[in-house]
Amino acid sequence: MRDGDRVGLVGHNGAGKSTLLKLMAGIYHPVSGTVRVEGRVTPLFDAMPGLDGEDTGYENIITSGMLIGMTRRQIEAKIPEIEEFCELGEYLSLPVRTYSTGMTMRLGFALVTSLDPGVILMDEGFGTGDLRFTERAEARMKDFIGRSPIMVLASHSDKIIRSMCNKAILIEAGRIVAFGPVDEICDQYYASVHAAAVSAERARHLKHGKAETHDGALELAEEAAAERVAGRSSMTFAPDAIAPGDDVARLCSARLVVDQFNDTDTVDRNELINIEMKFEVLKPGYVMVPNFHVFLQDQYVFVSSPPQTSELAPGVYSCTMSIPRGFLNLGSFVVGVALTSVNPQKVHFYVQDALRFFVSELRATGLFDAIPGPVRPSLEWNVTRV
């Protein structure tokens, strides 16, 4: 990479994009080979590294600034700028535990973007809070990135990669397989995704015995499959593995179950879709709220949690959310799994892209209907002649 490069990391989930970023940041050490970085690295993985809910905003600014390599004098010189941009006023003198999530993100964004950036490493995106602040932050982020010699961005969003980067790296199974102009690499990636999706659709048609029942049906299936990304129907962490979580609770597993069958990447929208998560509570005294976040590619569809919550004793728990038959539209869906507590409010883990699956629809003719929107619920209708 050279000064001025804006490099996007593309590849299916689990290919190694985030791992490569952490190798560049020095968080992980390579098992073989070497990583050579010239200049200072500015990782944007965490809005507020080292956040302590009991400390004030000012105290957290000092602590977080030191953790990302600033001296106390440098941090104190930046405080007026941070105060002005985050617009938190007197809240900066209060414990951060009294902040909303948006306020915390604003403080972290103002702090990190006040730095003189080195090699910027970004994973997925960087939250900024409410809409008005997001609009102000967009210009600040563009200026911040513009002052950086090199940026490396990992994202599942083709739109973001193409708009922000001039080069891209394609990663498969932990290996770099291609590096070049961003449009060329993105096209190569989606060509491989398309080929895999078409193969899956062909297999599905043959399984139902309807592959040749309608002229052009397979062609339409291929067009629908072109939007598909690689699927992942389950993830599991062994008891001795480093799993998402903290000292209060940890994620054990998550999986997709469709009409009692699991380990499927492509599902029919008329099947019952179940999302299952197992988690372990390590400490007593917390009211736990498991929650699932469903996306259609980059579009938020809905968030769901149990209607009733209670304090959970230490142990392993299983929870399941059912998506009704015929509710989701066609397309590539992503499910994030999370566990929070309400006393005090705390996120114990959130895996944004835990599960991925492609929703199709196979009718008697084998046709796919192109209807916009993330959902297509079967609603009650009454049509009468008047």
C-alpha positions in Angstrom: 0.0 0.0 0.0 1.1 3.6 -0.7 0.2 7.0 0.7 -3.2 8.0 -0.5 -4.6 4.5 -0.8 -8.0 3.7 0.6 -8.2 -0.1 0.7 -11.4 -2.1 1.2 -11.3 -5.7 2.6 -14.0 -7.9 0.9 -14.9 -11.5 1.4 -17.6 -13.6 3.0 -18.2 -13.8 6.7 -15.4 -15.6 8.5 -12.9 -15.1 5.6 -10.5 -13.2 7.9 -11.2 -9.5 7.3 -11.4 -8.5 10.9 -8.5 -10.8 11.8 -6.3 -9.1 9.2 -7.2 -5.7 10.7 -6.2 -6.8 14.2 -2.9 -8.2 12.9 -2.2 -4.7 11.4 -3.2 -3.1 14.6 -0.8 -5.3 16.6 -3.7 -6.9 18.6 -2.9 -10.3 17.2 0.5 -11.7 16.4 1.0 -13.6 13.1 1.5 -17.4 13.4 3.8 -17.2 10.4 5.2 -14.4 8.3 5.6 -10.7 9.3 3.5 -7.6 9.5 5.4 -4.3 8.6 3.7 -1.1 9.3 5.4 2.3 8.7 4.0 5.1 10.9 1.4 5.2 13.6 -1.7 3.1 13.5 -5.2 4.5 14.4 -7.6 1.7 14.9 -11.3 2.6 15.0 -12.6 -0.6 16.5 -14.1 0.7 19.7 -15.8 4.1 20.2 -14.4 4.5 23.7 -11.5 2.1 24.6 -11.2 1.5 28.3 -14.6 3.1 29.1 -15.4 3.1 32.8 -19.1 3.8 33.6 -18.2 5.2 37.1 -15.8 7.8 35.7 -16.9 11.2 34.3 -16.7 12.0 30.6 -13.6 14.1 31.3 -11.9 11.3 33.2 -12.8 8.9 30.4 -11.3 11.3 27.8 -8.0 11.2 29.6 -8.0 7.4 30.1 -9.1 6.6 26.5 -6.7 9.2 25.0 -3.8 7.6 26.9 -4.8 4.1 25.7 -4.6 5.2 22.1 -1.2 6.7 22.5 -1.7 10.3 23.4 0.2 12.1 26.3 -1.8 13.9 29.0 -0.7 17.3 27.6 -1.9 16.3 24.1 -5.2 15.2 25.5 -5.8 18.3 27.6 -5.1 20.4 24.5 -7.8 18.6 22.6 -10.5 18.9 25.3 -12.0 22.2 24.1 -12.4 20.8 20.6 -13.9 17.6 22.0 -16.3 19.6 24.2 -17.5 21.8 21.3 -18.0 18.9 18.9 -19.7 16.3 21.1 -22.1 19.0 22.6 -22.5 17.1 25.9 -22.1 20.2 28.0 -22.4 19.6 31.8 -22.8 15.8 31.2 -19.0 15.6 30.7 -18.8 16.2 34.5 -21.1 13.3 35.2 -20.4 9.5 35.3 -20.7 7.9 31.9 -23.1 5.4 33.2 -25.7 8.2 33.2 -25.2 8.6 29.4 -27.4 7.2 26.7 -25.8 4.9 24.1 -25.9 7.8 21.6 -24.2 10.2 24.0 -21.4 7.7 24.6 -20.9 7.2 20.9 -20.7 10.9 20.3 -18.1 11.3 23.0 -16.0 8.5 21.6 -16.3 9.8 18.0 -15.3 13.3 19.0 -12.3 12.0 20.9 -10.9 9.6 18.2 -11.4 12.1 15.3 -9.6 14.8 17.3 -6.4 12.8 16.7 -3.9 13.4 14.0 -4.6 10.2 12.1 -2.0 7.6 11.2 -2.9 4.5 9.2 -6.7 4.2 9.9 -8.1 0.7 10.4 -11.9 0.6 10.4 -14.1 -2.5 10.9 -17.6 -2.2 9.4 -18.5 1.3 10.5 -18.3 3.8 13.2 -21.5 4.8 15.0 -22.2 8.5 15.7 -25.5 8.7 17.4 -28.6 10.8 16.5 -29.4 12.0 13.0 -28.4 15.6 13.4 -25.1 14.6 14.9 -24.6 12.0 12.2 -24.9 14.7 9.5 -22.2 16.8 11.3 -20.0 13.8 11.9 -20.0 12.8 8.2 -18.1 15.9 7.2 -15.7 15.5 10.2 -15.1 11.8 9.3 -14.3 12.7 5.7 -11.8 15.3 6.8 -10.3 12.9 9.3 -9.9 10.2 6.7 -8.6 12.7 4.2 -5.7 13.6 6.6 -4.7 9.9 6.9 -1.9 8.5 4.7 -3.7 5.2 4.3 -7.1 3.7 5.3 -8.0 0.1 5.5 -11.8 -0.7 5.8 -13.5 -4.0 6.3 -17.2 -4.0 5.4 -20.0 -6.2 4.1 -21.4 -3.2 2.3 -20.5 -3.1 -1.4 -21.8 0.5 -1.6 -19.5 1.7 1.2 -16.4 -0.1 -0.1 -16.9 1.3 -3.7 -17.6 4.8 -2.5 -14.8 5.2 0.1 -12.0 3.0 -1.4 -9.8 3.1 -4.5 -8.3 -0.4 -4.0 -9.6 -3.6 -2.5 -8.3 -7.0 -1.2 -10.3 -10.2 -1.7 -9.9 -12.6 1.2 -10.9 -16.3 1.2 -10.4 -18.7 4.1 -7.8 -16.5 5.7 -5.8 -15.9 2.5 -5.4 -12.9 0.2 -6.4 -14.1 -3.3 -6.6 -10.8 -5.1 -5.5 -7.2 -4.8 -6.3 -4.4 -7.2 -8.7 -1.6 -8.2 -11.8 -1.5 -6.1 -14.4 -2.1 -8.9 -12.4 -4.9 -10.3 -12.0 -6.8 -7.0 -15.6 -6.2 -6.0 -16.8 -7.5 -9.3 -14.6 -10.6 -8.9 -16.0 -11.2 -5.4 -19.6 -10.9 -6.4 -19.0 -13.1 -9.5 -17.8 -15.9 -7.2 -20.8 -15.2 -4.9 -23.2 -15.4 -7.8 -21.7 -18.6 -9.1 -22.1 -20.2 -5.6 -25.6 -18.9 -5.3 -26.7 -20.2 -8.7 -25.3 -23.7 -7.8 -27.4 -23.6 -4.6 -30.5 -22.6 -6.5 -30.0 -25.3 -9.1 -29.6 -27.9 -6.3 -32.8 -26.6 -4.6 -34.8 -26.8 -7.8 -33.6 -30.3 -8.5 -34.4 -31.3 -4.9 -38.1 -30.2 -5.4 -38.2 -31.8 -8.8 -39.2 -28.6 -10.5 -36.1 -27.4 -12.2 -37.5 -27.7 -15.7 -41.2 -26.9 -15.1 -41.2 -23.4 -16.5 -39.3 -21.8 -19.4 -37.0 -19.1 -18.0 -37.6 -20.1 -14.3 -33.9 -21.0 -13.8 -32.8 -17.7 -15.4 -35.0 -15.8 -12.9 -33.6 -17.9 -10.1 -30.1 -16.9 -11.1 -31.1 -13.2 -11.1 -32.4 -13.5 -7.6 -29.4 -15.4 -6.5 -27.1 -12.7 -7.8 -27.9 -10.6 -4.7 -27.0 -13.5 -2.3 -24.0 -13.5 0.0 -22.3 -16.5 1.6 -24.4 -18.0 4.4 -23.6 -19.2 7.9 -26.4 -21.1 9.7 -24.6 -21.7 13.0 -21.8 -20.7 15.3 -20.6 -22.5 18.4 -18.0 -21.7 21.1 -16.5 -24.4 23.2 -16.5 -23.9 27.0 -12.8 -23.2 27.0 -12.9 -21.0 23.9 -12.6 -17.2 23.9 -16.3 -16.4 23.2 -18.1 -13.0 22.9 -19.1 -11.8 26.3 -17.7 -10.5 29.6 -17.4 -11.6 33.2 -21.2 -11.7 33.6 -22.4 -13.7 30.6 -21.0 -15.2 27.4 -22.4 -16.5 24.1 -22.3 -20.3 23.7 -24.0 -20.8 20.3 -26.4 -19.5 17.8 -28.1 -21.3 14.9 -30.8 -21.2 12.3 -33.5 -23.9 12.4 -36.0 -24.2 9.5 -38.9 -26.5 10.0 -36.8 -28.7 12.4 -33.8 -28.8 10.0 -30.7 -26.8 10.8 -27.4 -26.0 8.9 -29.2 -24.6 5.9 -28.1 -21.4 4.1 -31.1 -21.1 1.7 -34.6 -21.2 3.0 -38.1 -20.9 1.5 -40.0 -17.9 2.7 -43.0 -20.1 3.4 -41.1 -22.2 6.0 -41.1 -21.5 9.7 -37.7 -19.9 10.5 -36.4 -20.2 14.1 -33.4 -18.4 15.5 -31.9 -20.1 18.5 -29.3 -18.8 20.9 -27.6 -20.4 23.9 -25.8 -18.3 26.5 -24.2 -18.8 29.9 -24.8 -16.6 32.9 -21.7 -16.4 35.0 -22.8 -14.1 37.9 -26.1 -13.8 39.7 -28.1 -10.6 40.2 -28.8 -9.5 36.6 -32.1 -9.2 34.8 -31.1 -10.5 31.3 -32.7 -9.5 28.0 -31.7 -11.7 25.0 -32.4 -9.9 21.7 -32.1 -10.6 18.0 -31.4 -8.0 15.3 -32.5 -8.8 11.7 -31.1 -7.0 8.7 -31.8 -7.3 4.9 -28.2 -6.7 3.8 -27.5 -3.2 5.2 -31.2 -2.4 6.0 -32.5 -2.8 9.6 -35.7 -5.0 9.5 -36.5 -5.4 13.1 -35.3 -6.1 16.7 -37.0 -8.6 18.9 -36.7 -9.6 22.5 -38.9 -11.7 24.9 -42.0 -9.9 26.3 -41.0 -10.9 29.8 -37.6 -10.8 31.5 -36.4 -12.0 34.9 -33.2 -12.3 37.0 -31.3 -15.3 35.8 -29.2 -17.5 38.1 -25.8 -18.7 36.8 -26.2 -21.4 34.2 -26.7 -22.1 30.5 -29.9 -20.9 28.9 -31.5 -21.4 25.5 -33.9 -19.0 23.8 -35.7 -19.2 20.4 -37.4 -16.6 18.3 -39.8 -17.8 15.5 -40.3 -15.8 12.3 -43.7 -16.6 10.8 -44.1 -18.4 7.5 -44.4 -16.0 4.6 -43.2 -13.0 6.6 -39.8 -12.2 5.1 -39.2 -11.0 1.6 -36.6 -12.5 -0.7 -33.0 -11.6 -0.2 -29.9 -12.0 1.9 -30.7 -11.7 5.6 -28.3 -11.2 8.6 -29.1 -11.9 12.2 -27.2 -10.3 15.1 -27.5 -11.9 18.5 -27.1 -10.0 21.7 -27.6 -10.2 25.5 -28.1 -7.1 27.7 -29.0 -6.5 31.3 -31.2 -3.8 32.8 -29.8 -3.5 36.3 -27.7 -1.6 35.3 -28.1 -1.4 31.6 -25.2 -3.2 30.0 -24.5 -5.0 26.7 -22.7 -8.3 27.6 -22.2 -9.3 24.0 -23.5 -8.4 20.5 -22.4 -10.3 17.4 -23.8 -8.3 14.6 -23.4 -10.9 11.8 -23.8 -14.1 13.8 -26.0 -15.8 11.2 -26.6 -15.3 7.4 -29.1 -16.9 5.2 -30.8 -16.4 1.8 -34.6 -16.4 1.5 -36.1 -17.7 -1.7 -39.5 -18.7 -2.9 -40.3 -21.8 -4.9 -43.8 -21.9 -6.2 -45.4 -24.5 -8.5 -44.1 -22.6 -11.6 -40.6 -22.1 -10.1 -40.9 -18.3 -10.5 -39.4 -15.7 -8.1 -41.4 -12.5 -7.6 -39.4 -9.3 -7.5 -41.4 -7.3 -4.9 -39.6 -4.5 -2.9 -39.3 -4.2 0.8 -37.7 -6.3 3.6 -41.0 -8.1 4.6 -43.9 -9.5 2.7 -46.4 -10.5 5.4 -49.6 -12.4 4.5 -52.2 -10.0 5.7 -56.0 -10.4 5.8 -57.8 -8.9 2.8 -61.5 -8.5 1.8 -62.3 -7.7 -1.8 -66.0 -7.3 -2.7 -68.0 -5.9 -5.6 -69.8 -2.7 -4.8 
